[in-house]
Amino acid sequence: MTVRTRFAPSPTGQVHIGNIRAAIYNWLFARHTGGKFLLRIEDTDRARSTPAALQTVLDALAWLDLQPDEPPLYQSTRTAAHLAAAEELLRRGCAYRTDKGGTGQGECVLFRMPGTDLSFHDEIKGDLVKQAADLPDFVIVRSDSTPVFHLANVVDDIAMQVTHVIRGDDHVANTFRHIALFRALGAPVPKYAHLPMIVNAQGKPYSKRDGAAYVGDFRAQGYLPAALLNYLALLGWSPGDDREVLSRAELIRLFTLARVQSSPAQMDPVKLQWMNGEYMRALPPAARAAGCRDVLQARGLWNDALPAEYLGRVLDVLQERVKLFTDIATAAYFFTEDYPYDEAVVQKRLRAPGALERLAAARSAYAALTDFSARSTEQALRDLAAARGASFGDWVHPVRVAVSGTAIGPSLFHLLEVLGRHRVLQRLDKTLARFTA
């Protein structure tokens, strides 16, 4: 048997990480078993299934490189097959027509449940059972002759020869209905695996209120697709050891449904950012610089007059501070002279007694240097601290605020070296002029 999995999104908006995780697991399971990964677009909601929403789904899959092995099946083209299946169920006595609710608005078609307890083995949750009393008949065709999700879902799984349905555990109740439909239509029942919910730190379903929740959000924030895929694969599954940064090839080789947990998986944005940082450091320098340059250009911070190697030197100084491409914008002072001053930092570091005098002395010392390097600029401040008093930190802080507007950042002296003597002296002069009463 060739494994055939499917991802079946409804293109009605943004792609939630819970939905894309289902796609990842279906893709990994198909690749691990040498099977096929399929895509079905459940676009029967014509009002909400817009071309833009469809493109959002396709873009998310392409960005994560989760390409289906066959052309997508569009559910909206399958209405005739769905209604033909309903007619077959009516012919067999497995369904019946009724004016549901006595509304007089026309007949709908209800599926007749078998009237017995139903059970199935979930590949993640184990054996599940539901009593007949809790399995009432249900609508499969509305009074306006449109098929309901349950019928369309099963008929299309049969047509696509799906062998494994891997989806969220909010579908567990639906699965009992779907199994009954498969049997009534005389089709093999696929194996089912229901994935745990993704929750926030309070154990509630993870949503936009908790932070980035859609694939597009993470892409816009500068996350790498390989890092997001790796993180979401581990959100409910583990390889059985302590490894966390895994290549696509390793994920494919190690992935099994047996190691998917049944309890909810907690989203941890801090861990995701750490993981993205690991992937960022593994990028070729040119690729890392290109991604950061795109962010700077989008925010109007990139200057084409800068030397070609300048961005690489900045990234060398920032090192682990750039965990996302967008983090480069937090160091805007490398790229513009119009950087803001943090007023609280100004009050603490520039308006402290003697701070501006020390800044002026540092400016004179830097102007006299013949070699403007991290080593020489640091030694100049150490010499001033030794000769004129005050702690070394009391000399460092005013200089940092003057050249960057903030109290935090990379090594000050490597920052000075990258900026260069001319820009550093200009910034010291600007700060002294601005804050000297």
N, C-alpha and C positions, 0 to 999 in steps of 0.2 A: 504494500500500500504506500502510495506517495502522499506524504503529509501536505495538506492544503489549508492554509490559514487565511483569514481575511481581516482587513480593517474596514469598518463600515461607518464612517462619520456622516453626520447630517450637516451639510454646509450652511449653517445659519448664523455664523459669526466667527469669533476668534477660536483658535484651537487650544483648549485647556490642556495643562500638563498631564492631567489624568487620562485624557483621550489619547494624547500622543504617546504616553507610556504604554497604553494598550497596543498601539501600533508597533512600538519598539519590541514588546514581548512577542507579538505575532511574527514580526520579522526575524527576531533572534531564533525563535523555535523552528521556523521554516528553514532558516539557514543551517541550524545545528543538525537537523534531521535530513538535510538534502532535499527539502520539499519546496513548495511554491508559496510565495506571499502575494496575496491578491488584494485589490482595492475595489470596494463597492461604495459608490456615492449614493446615500439614501436621501435623494433630493425631491421627495414627494411633496414636501411643504413648499409649494410654488411661490408663496408670498415671501418667505424668508430665505429660500435657497437661491440667492442672487448670484450672478456671475462673479461679483467681487468676493462673496463668501466662499464660493467654490475655489477661486484662485488662492485664497488664504490657506485652504487645506492643502492644495497642491504645492504651494510655496513652502509650507512647513515640512512636508514630506521630502521635497527636493533639497531643502537646506540641511536636513538631517541625513540625507542620502539613504532614504528608505524607499527605494524605487520598487514598485510592484513588478511581478514577473510576467503579467499579462495585462492587456489594456483594461482600464477601469470599466466596471459595469455601472451604468446609471439606472437607478431603480425607477426613475420616472418613465423609462422606455419599456418597462416590464408590466404595465398595468393589465394588459390583455392576458398575460400568463397568470397573474395573480387572480383575476376574475375567473379564468378557466379552472384554476385549482379550487376555487370556491364552488363552482358548479359541480365539479367532481365530488366534492365533499357532500353537497346536497344530494347528489345522485346515490351516494353510498349510505345516506342516512346519518352521516356524521355531522351534519349541520342542518339548520332549519331557518326559515324566514319568519320574521315577526315584526309587528309594529311596536318596537321596543319603547316602553314607557307610555303607550297609548296616545302618542302625540298626534297621530294622524298625518305625519309628515312623510310617510312612505315606509316601506319595509327595509329592514336591515337583515343581515345574515349573521346568525350566531353559531359558533362551533359548539358541538355537543361533547362535553367532557365525558370520559368513559365511566365515571361513577365509581372508580376504584382508587385506592391509595396509589400515589406515584412516587418513584424513587429514582435516583441516579447517582453515579459516583462522580463527584467533582474532583478533578485532577489536583486541586489545591485544598479544598475544604473537606474532602473525604465523602462519605456516604451521606446523602441528604434525602429526606422523605417528607411528603406532605399528604395529609389525610384527605380522603375524597370530599368530606364536608367542607374543606377549605379550598376546593377547586371548582368553582361555579362555571357555568357556560359563559362564553364571552364573545363579543362582537368581532367579526373578521372582515365584514364589508358594511360600510355605513349606508344609511338610507339614501344617500346621494350617489351610491354605487362606487365609492372610492374605497380601496382596500385599506385595512388597518395595519399598523406596524407588524403585529404578530404574524399575520398571513404573509405579507410581503417578505419579511425577514426569513421565514422558513422556506418559502418557495424559491427565493433567490439563493439561499444556502444549498438547496438541492441542485439547482441549475449550475452552480459554481463548483459542485462536488467538494464542498468544504468538509474536512475531516475533523478539524479541531476549532472550536469556538472559544477564543480567549478574550474575555471582556470584563468590565467592572462588576463588582459584586452587587451593585444596585439592580442587576438583571437576574438575580437568582430566582425571584418569584416568577419572572417571565419564562425561565427555562422549563419549568414544569408544564406550562402551556405549550411551549414549542415542541417539547418531546412528544406530547399527545398529538400535535399536528403532524410531525414527522411520521409517526406510526399510522395515523389515519390516512396519510397520503402514500403509504407503503414504501417509504424511503428509509435508508439507513440513518440512524441517529448519530450525529457527530459526538465526539467527546467534548466535554465542557470543562473550562477552567475559569473560575471567577476571581479576579484580582482584588486585593485589599484596597480599601479607600485610602487616598492621600489626605492627611489631616495636618492641622496646625499644632502649635505647641500646647494648645488647650484641648486637643483631641477632637476638634470640630472640623468638618470638611474644609479643606484648604481652598480659599477663594481669593478674588482680587483684593478684598479687604485686608488680606494678610501680606500683600506685596505682589510682585510679578507672578502672574498665574497663567499667562498665555505664552505660547511659543514666540509670538511676535514681540512680546515684552522683553524676553531674554535676548533675542537677536538685537533689538534696538539698544539694549544696555551694553552690548559688546561681548556677550558670551560666545564662546566657540561652539560650533555644533557638536564636535566630538566630545567636548566636556559635558554638555547638557545631556547627550545620549548616554554617556558613561554614568552620570549621576542618576538619571531617571531609571536606568537599568538596575541600579543598586537600591532603588526606592521600593523595597518589597521583595528583593531577591539578593542572594549573596553567593559568591563562588565557593564558599565552604572554608575559606581561610581569611586572613586579615588584609588581603590585597584590596585596594580601592581604585587605583588608577589602572584601568584595563583597556587595551587596544580593542578595536572592533573584532579583530581575529580572535583575541582571547575571549571576548564576550560570547562570540559564536561557539567557540569550542567548549566553553564551560556551561553555557546556559541549559538548564533543565527546569521543567515545571515542578519537579520534586523539591527544588530548593526555593520555591516562591512561598513566602510566608502567608498565613491566612489572617493575621492581625493587621490593623491599620498601620500604614507607613507614614512617619512624620517628616514633613518637608523641613529641611534645615538650610536656609539661604546662606548662612555663614559657611557651612561645609561645601555647598555648591561653589561659592566664590573661591574658597581654597582650592577646590579641584580645578577650577578654571585657571587659577594661577599656575598650577602644575602643568597644565597644557600650554599655557602661554610661554613658560620658560623652555618648553620643548620645541617651540616653533623655530624655524630657521630665522635668523636675525632680519632678513629682508622681508619675510612675511609678517613678522611682528611689527616692524616699522611701517609697512604698508597699511596694516589695519589701524594703527594709531594715527597715521597721516590722514586717512579717510575721516576719522573723527574730528581732527583738528580743522580740516578743510570745511567740513559740514558746519562747524561752529565759528568759522571765520578767524581761526587762530593761526592757520598755516601761512607762512611767508615764503613764497617761491625764491626769494633772494637769499634765504638761508643756505649754507653749504650743504651739499648732498649728504655728507656724513653726520650732520649736526644732530638729527633725530636719533641716530644710533648712539651717539655719545650721551644724549639725554637719557635714553632707556638704560644705558649701562649704569648711570648714576642712580636712577630711580629703582632699578632692580626689582625686588619683590613687591614694591608698592603698586606696580601696574599688574593687577590680577584680571582686569578687564580692559579692552581697548579704550572704553570711555574713561578709565581712570587717568588717562593722559591729560584730560581736560582739567583735572584738579591741580595740575602743575602748569597752569597757563602762563605763569610768570617766566617760563623758559622761552615763550614764544611772542610775548607782547610786552611793551613798556607801559601799557595802560592796565596794569594789574591793580586790584583793590587792596586797601589796607584793612586788616581786621582791627576794628576800633578798640575792642577789649584788649588785644595784644599791644596795640599802640600805647594804651594807658599803662599797661604793666611794664613794657620793655623800653619804650622810647621816652615816656614821661617820668621814668624813675630818676631820682637824683643822680646827676652826672652822666646819664646815658648819652645825651647828645654830644657832650664833650668827648666822651670815649669814641663815639661814632666819627666825629671830626678827626680825632687822632688816628683812627684806623684808616680813614680816607687818605690822610697824608702818608701814612706808612705804605699803603698799597700803591700810591702814585710813585713812590720811590723805588719800588721793586723792579729789578731788571728781568727776573724770571717770575712770571705770574702763573703759579701752579698751585695745586692743592697743598703741597708740602710747604711752599714758601708763604702762602697766605695764612696758613695755620701758625707757622713759626713767628710771623710778624705779630699776630695777636698775642701769642705766648710771651714774646719779648716785651710788648706793651704792658701786659698784666704784671710781669715781673718788675718792670721799671716804675710803673705808675700806681700799682696797687689795684685793689678790687679782684674778685675771683675771675678766672678765665671765662666762666659762663657769663659774667656781666659784660664782657667784651663781645662774646659770640652772639648773644641774643639781639642786641640792637642792629648788628650787621645783617643778621638773617631777616629781621623784619624789614629793614631798609631795601634789601634786594629782592624780596619775595612777597612782602605784605602780610606774612603769616609767621606763626611760631613753630610750625611743623613742616617736615620735609626731609629730603635726603641729607647726606653729609654736606654741611655748609661749604666746606672748602672744595669739595668736588663740584658743588653747584657753582662756586665762584670761578673755578677753572673753566667750566663749560661756557659760562656767560662771557668770560674774557674780560681783560682789564678795562677796555673802553666802556663797555656796558655797565660794569660794576661801578666804576667811578661816576658815570652819569647818574646811576640810581642812588648812590650815596649823596651826591650833590642835590638831587631832586628831593630826597627825604629831608636832608638838613634844611633846605629852603622852606619846605612845607611846614615843618614842625618846630623850627626855631622861632621863638616868640620875638 
